Amino acid sequence: MPGEIVEATVDLAMSHDNALLVSKKFKEIGVPQIWNADKVVIPFDHRTPAPTIEVANGHAQVRSFIRQVGIKNFYDVGVGICHQVLPEKGHIKPGMLVVGTDSHTTTYGAFGAFATGIGATEMAGVWATGRLWFRVPETFRFEIQGPLPRQVYAKDLILHVIGQQTLDGCDYRAVEFYGSAIDGLTADSRMTIANLSMEMGAKVGLLPVDQHALDYLSLHARGPFEPVVADEDAPYEKEFHLDARDMEPQVACPHSVDNVKPITDVEGVPIDQIFIGTCTNGRYEDFKAAADILRGEKIASRTRMLMIPASRDVFLECLQKGIVTDLTEAGVTVESPGCGPCLGAHQGVLGDGEKCFSTTNRNFRGRMGHINSEVYLGSPAAAASTALYGEITDPRRV
């Protein structure tokens, strides 16, 4: 029941580069071995390839720890971002309880998993025991009608919802998404919705395991699985209804993800850097949407544009289908799979006063570099149209 405190068995535990801190906390506990090394997954993604000697040393320490404790599910530099790699490599299935030392672990709710982020000390406890206590969250239901209009995407939809709910409007709630707008979303787009759910405070973001999800799981999931659906009489603390059929592209303006405006309100803002990638929008359909706009064109001379695939598999698909060629010929710089500049560590850090239009998940002050830089968030299509003109541009005009 909502509000009840439960001690639950964890099905999968994920850490990325921050496994260095988790491993240190784990050693402090004094347990001789991990509760189940087969249920721990560690991809390197946040600071890869290593941008400093300190990071390189940290990676080496984690690799040594992984060998010592027998973790087999390790994905080294270049395989991709944790939230893309885990579903791709078949680790995620409906009904699982997944915890990760990353706030956007909610991404796996796209496939019916109860997935949420936890801290390093909590994760050390999970590594030791395989269990973790939770307060059962209340649930908000979002019923969204579609279909989405031309050049309006899942990113626009979830930004609009975040703008309505604010950063803490769904604090520690489970949020579920239904309706004809959700029915029409691909597996890639569903991941975008679940990924950004936590930006309004949600503990977990869940979408129904429909045919899109089933098709994806059939290709990737390890072993059998069963869809998980809400009871017909499931109680909801609140229900929200939204008609997205007339929605226009949305932009989250500096310096908050809930500072959301229609793109027509911010058109014309000059932009120095455009970035398409991350666990939010670094998948094949995201780069295709950009390539469809930039194919045969050149990005504006006043700006620069980065493409960082969410995984090696995504990169290979984009390569095989000509997307990499289209974007490179347009003037886009392609970097190796990983988180890149999203966390302000490397591969495109912003300078003093620079403005970036990004498909990432956060735009807080200093998030992607200098404290005086500004980050605007939007869809890959909006990013591409902005790159074409060097200023925020409605993709419906291109």
N, C-alpha and C positions, 0 to 999 in steps of 0.2 A: 504493500500500500504506500502511496505517496507520503513522504515524511518519515517512513520507517528506516531505521539503521540496520543494514544487513552486512554480513561478511560474505563476500562472493569469491568464487574460484575463477581465476583469470585464465582465459583461453590462449591469449597471445600478448606478449610484452615487447614493445618496440622502443629502441633508443637509437639516436643517430650519433653525430660527433660528440654529443654530451654524454655518451656512454663512459667517457673518461671520468666525469664527476660521479656517475652512478657506480662505476667499478670501485672508486675510492670509498664511497659510502658502504658499499657491499662488503668490502674487506674489513671495515670497522665493526660490522655486525659479528664477524668471526665465524660465520657458517662455512664449512669446508667446501661446499659445492652449490651450484645453482639448482633450484628445485627441479627444473626440467629444461635443459639446454636446448631441446628441440622446439620449445615454445618461445624462445627469445630470438628476435630479429634485429640486426644492427646494420643499417646502411649508412655509409659516409656520404653526406650531401651538403651540409651547411657551408663549410669552408673547404671546398674541393675544386680543383687541386689545391693543396696546402699553400696559402698565400704568405705564411711567415714560418720561421724556424720553430717558433713556439707551437704553432698548430701542427707542423710536421712531427714534432716530438710527441705531441699528444696523440696523434694518429698511430704512431709507432707503439705507444704504450697500450692503446686499446687493442691493436692487432695482437700484441703479446698476451694480453688478458684473454682474448677470445680463444687463442690456442690453448691456454692453460685450462680453461673451464669447459672446452669442447663445444662451443657454439658453432653450429654448422651454417646457420642462416645469416651469413655475413656478406654484404655487398660493398665492395671497395669503391674507390674513387672512379667516377664515370658511369656507374650503373644507373644512378638516378636518385631522385628525391624520394624519401621514405614513403610518402603518401601516394606516390605513383607506383613505386616498386612493389609494395606489399600486395596490392590487388593484382598487378601484372604477373607476379610470380606465384600467385595462387594461395597466398596466406590468409586471405579474407573470405569468409563465408557468412551467410545469414545466421543470426542468432548467437554469434560469438560475442564474448566480452573481451574487448581489446583495449589495452591501455598503452599510452605512449608518452615519452617525455618531450612532447611537442604539442602545443595548444591546438593545432589543426588536425590532430588525430581524429576529430569528428568526421573527416572525409569519408571514412569507411561506412558511415551511416547510409551512404549511397547504395550499399549492397545489403542493407538490413542488419548490420552489426551494431551493437551498442559499443561505441568507441569514443574514448574521451582522453584528454590530456591530464597528466599527473606530474608531480615534481620528482627531482632526482632522488631525494631521500625515500619518498614513497616507492619509487621504482626499485630501489635497493631492497626494500622490504618484500616486494613482489618477487624479485629474483631469489630471495631467501626462502619464501614460504609458498609462493603461488597464489596468495590470497590478498584481498584488500577490502577494507570496509567502505561502504557508500551510504549516503542518504538517498533513498529512492526519490527521484525528482517528480514534481508535478509536470503535466504535459500541456503544451499549447498546440492547437491544430490550425494549420493554415490551408485554406481552401482557395485555390487560385485558378481562375478561368482563363483559357487561351482560345486559339493558339497565339503565340507571340508574333507581333508584326515583323515585317521585313527589317533586317539589320538590328533586331532586338534579341538579346541572348540571355542565357541563364545568369550571366554576370550582372546584367542590367536588372533582372528580376530580383535577385537576392540583395543587390545594393538598395533597390527601392524598399524592400522589406526592412532592411537594417535602418534605413533612414526613418521609416515610420516607427520602429520599435526602440531606437536609440541603442547605445552601447550596452546598457544594462537592462533593457526592456524584457529580456528573456532569461534573466539571471538564474542560473542553476536549474533551468527547465529543460525537459526534453521537448524538442520541437519536431512536429511531423508535417510533411508537405503532401497535399493531395490536389486533385482537380485536373481539368483538361490541359492546362498549361504544363503541369508536371508530367502528365501522360505522354506528351510529345517530346520530352527531353531524351537525348541519347545518354548512354552511360557516362561519357565524358562530361556532359553538362550536369548530370546528377551529382557528380563528384564536386563540381563547383558550388552547387547549392549547399551540400553537406559541409564542405570545407569552410565556407564563410559563415555558417550558422553560429559558430562560437564568437563571431565578432559582435553579436548582440547579446552575448553572455550565456548562450545555451550550453548546457552540459553535454548534450548529444543532439545531433541532427539526423533525422530518419526519413527516408523515402521508401515508398512501397516497393517490394521486389517484383517489379513488373517484367514484361517480356524483354525490354532493353537490358535490364539488370541480369535476367536469366541467361540471355544470349552471351553476355560478357562472362558471367560465372561459368557457363558451360565450356568456354574456351580456356579459362584461366584457373579456376578453383582446383585445389588439390583434394581429390576425393569427393564423395557424395555430399550433397547439401540439401536442405529443405527450406523453402521460403518461409519467412516469418511475417505474419500479418497481425494487425491490431484486431482485437475483438470488436464485433459489431456494436456492442453496447459499452465500449471503452469510455471511461469518464475523462473529460478534458476540463482543465481549470479555466481556459479561455479558448474561444474560437474566433478566427479572423477570416474575413472574406475579401478577396481582391480580384478585380477584373483587369487582366493584363492585355486585353485585346487592342487597346489604344495606347499602350505604354510607348514612350519614346526612349532612346538610349539614355542611360543614367551615368552620372559622374560623381564620385566621392571626392569632395574638394578638401584642400588642406584645412586643418591638420587632424581630421578625424574621419573614421570610416562612416560615421552616421551623418556627416555633413554632405548629404546627397542632394543633387540638383539635376533637373533635366539638362541634357547636353546643350540645348539651345540657349540656356541661361549663361553658359560659360564659353560658348564658341568665340574664337578669336584670341584666346590667351596664348601668347607665344611659348613654345616648348623647346627645351634644349636637348632632352633625351627621351627616347621612347623605349620601353622594355616590355617584351612579350615573353612570359615564362612563368615559373614557379609551380607549386602544388595546386594553385588556384586555376591557372589558365596556361599550362605548358604542354597541353596535349595536341594530338594531331589535328583535331578539328579547329583548334585555336589558331594554329599556324596556317591552316588552309584558308580560314576566314581572312587572315591578313594577306595571304598570297593572292587571293581572288581580287583584292583591291590594288595591290602593288605590282601585279604581273605586268611586265612591259613598261613600267613607270620607274621613276627615280624619286627617292625620298628628298625632301627639301634640303637645300644646301646649308640652312641655318641649324639643322638638327642632326642627331645621330640616333641610330636605332640598334638595339640588341635583341637577338633571338637566343634563348637558352632552353632547350628541350627539357621536359621533366624527367626523361629517362633515355637510356640508349636505344630502347625499343622504339620510342617516339621519334628519336632522331633518324633511325634507320628507315622508318616508314616515310618520314618527310623527305628523306634522301631518295628513296626508291620511287616516290611519286612526283618528284620534281619540285617539291616545295622549297627545299634548300636552295636549289638553283634560282628559282623565281625571286626569292627574297634576297639572296646574295647579289644577284644582278641589279636589284633595285637599290643596293647600297647598304643592306643590313649586315651587321657583324654577327657571326654565329659563334657561340661559346660552347664549351663542353657541358653535358647534363649536370644539373645541380641547382642549388638555390640562388647562386649568383648574387646580384646586388640587393636582393629583397631585404636582407638583414643588415645592409650597410657595411659588409665586411670586405668585399672585393668585386672585381669584374664589372665595374660601372658605378662606383661611388660618386655621389653628386657633390659639386663644389659650392662655394658660398654664393647664394642667390640663384642657383640654377633651378629650373623647373623640369619635372619629369612627368610624363604620362605613362602609367604603368598598369599592367594587368595583375599586379600582386594583390595581397590581401590587407595590407596596412599602409597608412600614410601619416603616421604620427610624426611630430616634429623630430627631425634628425634620424628618422628611420632608415633612410637610404644614403646617408652621408652627412653633409654639413648641416648644422642646426638651423641655418638660414635658408636651406633648400626647401622646395615645395614639391609634393607628390600628389598627382591627380590619378584616381583609379577609375578604370573603365574596362570595356570589353576589348578583345583583340581587334575587332573590326574598327572600333573607335580609335584604337591605338594606330592602326595602319592608315586610316584617313588623316589622322593628326600628323603622322610622319610625312604624308604626301604633301601637306601644305605648311608644315612647320608651326602650326598653331592648332588648338583644339578645334576639331572639325567633325560635324555630324556625319557618320558613315552613310546615312541615307542620301546625302547630297553627292556622293561620289559615283 
